């Protein structure tokens, strides 16, 4: 049964009670709005379809993001990057909106606005985070909010990078790094090219992971949440053999995280006058060098790919390499 009480000018509080349901109440500016809400709520309770939306009506998207960051983000490998995305989202006016007022058009507008200043990959990651936050709110926290992000179109994925490291760039980078007493940076560059390890895997490398008898590294945790054996080339093995070891730490390299290493590499490239080269491109370079020497399935194991299709993304042969491969095949079959 519904009761409407006038609490003051433009304040009509309606309360609906029905056996088996928690009392529902809401305040409106007009009596007509209060009566309409009461009729709808009574009907939903009678049919057993009523859902208490009060939490969604009083909780903002920003509050939901803060709770997600506190409860869900710490357990993730990419927690640092996710914290940065959440910080960006909290600065946006959308974070001030109540969950019950959010519609797909709001996130579509956010998508279009962000696409003007950042890459499509960044927008896709932010939308994916928002989508998981809303899904978590509904499934884990029983907040009646729909994930309307799944209904909007996502920006097209960025084109795969095919930047290769030129021989003169490789010589210049390593030489300048050694000359500038950045031995650790030079060794990180060489290790990335020789093994295909990611920046995060290199900075997280510990001496206890290196098996000198088997000439390999055992990475217990990777981006794919699986362990991986990284075979060492002769050069990589020699590099690690002569790398100075600290008595107080098991960590091999001096960089605190992958961002620090990537920033140091970016500054070195700028100093060398090298454009459009990222540290992760060295992983592409490693894959492109290894690909002609082994089967695709073996390459996938070495690089830590879960699908063979990733080989096509990382294998970026140059024109001379393709010509050499074709002529080699012709010679072998002659």
N, C-alpha and C positions, 0 to 999 in steps of 0.2 A: 504494500500500500504506500502511496506517495503523499508527502505533506510538504507544502510550500510556505515558507516564512519570509516576510519582508523584513530585512535586517537594516534597511536604511535606503536613502535615495539610490536608485539603480542597483539595488542588491536584493535579489530574490534567491534564497537558499532552499534548494529542494532536497529532500531525503526520501529514499525508497527503501522499504523494508520488505523482505520476503523470507519465509522460513527456508533454511538451508543455504542462505547467502549472507555474506557480510553486508551490513547496511552501506548503501551507496549514497553519497551526497556530493552536490556541486552547486556553485553560486553563479547566477546569470544576471545580466543587466536588465532584462525584461521578464515579466511573468510569462509571456508567450513562449519564450525560449525555454524557461524552466519547465513549463507544462509539456512541451514537445520532448525534452530530454527525459522527463519522468515517464512519459508514455512509451518511448523507445526502450528504456531500461526495464520497465515492468514487463514488456513483451519479451525481451531477451531472457529475463529471469524465468518467465512462465514456460518458455520453450527450452530452457536449459542451455542457452547459448551465451549467457552473459559472461563477460570477462571484465574484471576490475582494471580499468585503464588509468587509475589515479597515479600509479608510479611513473608511467610513461608521460603523464601530463605534467608532472612536477620535476622530472629529471631532464637535465639538458644533455646534449650530445657531448659537451665538454666534460661533464661529470662522469659520463659513461667511459670516455676515453681515459680519464684519470684512474678510474677503477680498473680498467683493462690493463693499463700500464703497471699498476701495482700488483695485480693478481696473476696476469698471464704472461706479460712480457719478460719478467726475470728468468723464466725457464727456457727461453729460446736462445738458439745460437746467435741469431742476428739481433739480439736485444738492443745493442747500441744504435744500429741503424733504425730500428723500430721506434726507439725513444725519440730520435730526431724527427721522424715522420709525425709522431704524436704531437711533438712540440710545434711543428708547423701547422697541424690541424687545429690545435688549441688557439693559435693566433688568428684564425679565420672567424668571421662573424657567425658562420654556421654552427660553431661550437656553443653559441649562446642560445640556440633554438631548443625548445622542448621536443622530446622525442616524438610525442604524439602529433606534432605539427609538421614533421618532416615528410616530404614527398619526393618521388623520383626526379621531378623537375629541379628540385633544390640541388641534388647531386649532379644532375646533368649540367646545370649552370656552373657548379664548382669545377667540373671537368673542363668545360670550355674556357673558364677563366684561367685555370692553372696551365692549360695547354699553350697559352700565349707567352708564358715565361719559363716553362721547364719542358723537358723532353717527355715524349709519350710514355717512355718506360717509367719515369717518375710518377706520372699521373696514374698509370695502371697499378703501381705498387701502393699508392695512397688509397685508391678506390678499393683495392683488395683488402687492405687493412681495415678500412671502414666497414666493408662487407662482413669481415670476420668478427668485428666488434659487435655489430648488430645481431649476427647469428648467435654469438656467445651470450648476449643479453637475453635473447629469447629462450635458448636451450638450457643454458647453465644457471641463469639468474631469474628465470621466469618473469621477465619484464615483457609485457605485451607490445612488442614493437616488430613491425615487418621489415624485412631486408629488401627495401625497394631498389637497392643498388644493382641487384641482379637483373633488373628490368631495363637498365639503360645501356646504351652502346658504349663500349670501351674504345679508347684510342687505338689505332692500329699499332702493332708492335714495331719497334725501331728496326731498321735494317741491320742485319748482322755485320759486325765489323770485320774487315779483311785486311787491316793494317799489318804489314810485315815489317820486320826490323831489317833495314839495309845494312850490309856489311860495314860500310864506313860509319854508320850510326853506332853500331855495336862497338867498334874499336874506339870511337870518340867517347862514348859514355863510360866505358870501363876505364879508359886511360885517364879521363878527367876526374873520375871518382877516386882513383888511386892517387893521382897527383894532388887532389884536394884533401888528402888524408881521410877520405870517406871509404876506407877499406871495406867496412861492413856493407855499405850500399853497393859497391862494386861486386862483392861476393853474392849479395842477394840477387843482383841482376843476372850474374852468371848461373847461379843455382836455378833461377826461374827458367832460363833458356835451356839448361841441360836436363831438367827434370819435369818441367811443366807444372810445378807446384804453384798454388795460388799464393797471393800475398799473405793472407791470414795463416796459411799453413807454414809459410817460411818464418814469419815472426813468432809463431807458436812452437817452432821446432825445438826439441830438447835433446840433449846428448844421449839420454836413455832410449830414445827412439831409433838411434842409428845402430845398425847391426853391421859391424865392420867385417865379420866373417862372411856374411852373405852379400856385402856391398849394396845394402838397401836401407830404406827408412820405413818404419811402420807408423803410419798416421792412424791413431786410434779414433780420432774424431775428424770428420771432414764436413764440407758443406752439405753433402748428401746424407749426413748422419750415419755413415758406414765407415768402417776402417779400410785402409788402402795401403798396399805395399808399393813403394816408389823405388824402382831400380836406379842405382847410381851409375852414371857414366864414369869413365876413368878420370875426366877433368873434375866432375863433381866430388868424387871420392878424394882426390888430391886436395881440393879446395877445403873440404871439411877436416881433412887430416892435419892441415897446417893452420887452421883457424884457431886463434887464441881462445883458451877455455878459462872461464872464471871459476875460482874455487868456491865462491859463495852462491853460485846459481847454476842450475841445470839448463837454463835457456841458452841457446846458441847465439842468436842475433841480438842486437842492442835496441831494436825498435819495439815500442810498447804495444803497438797494434798495427793493423793493415793500413789504416788511414795515415799514420805517421810515415810509414814506408812509402806509400803512394805519393804523399806530399813531397817527400825528399826526392823522389824520382822525377816528379813534375818540375821541381826547381832545377834539377840537374839538366833536364831536357831544355828548359828555357835558357839556361846558361850555355848550352851547346847549340842553340838555335834550331832545335828539332821540334817540329810542330806535329800536333795530332797523334801523339804517342802516349799510351797509358801503360802502367805497369802490367795490367792484365793482358795487354797485347803480347807480352812475352810468353804467356801460356799458349796463345795462338801460334806464335813462332815455334815453340817447342813441338806442338802437335804437328805442324806442317813439316818440320824436319824429321820427325819420327815416322810419319805416315808411310813414306816410300819403303821403309826398312822392315815393316811388320804387317801382319794381318790386321784388319779393322777390329776384330774381336780382341786381339792382344792390345792394340792401341787404346781401346775403350777401358780395358783393365788398368793399364798404366796411368791413364789420365783420370780415372775414377768416374767415368760416365755410366749412367744407368741405361741409356739407350744408344744404339749404334748410330741413330740419326744425328747425335751430337757431333759425330766425326765430321759430317758435312759442314757443320757450323765453324769448327775450329781448323779444319784442313783447308788452307788457303794457298795453293801452289801458285808460283809465279809462272809466267808464260814460258821461260826457258825450262823450268822444271817439268811442265806438262809436255813440252816437246821432247825432252830427254826421256820421260817415262814412255811415251808412245814409241819412240825409236828403239828403246830398249826392248819393248814387247815385240816389235817387228823383228828385231835381231834374234831374240830367243825362239821365235816361232818359225824362223827361216829354215 
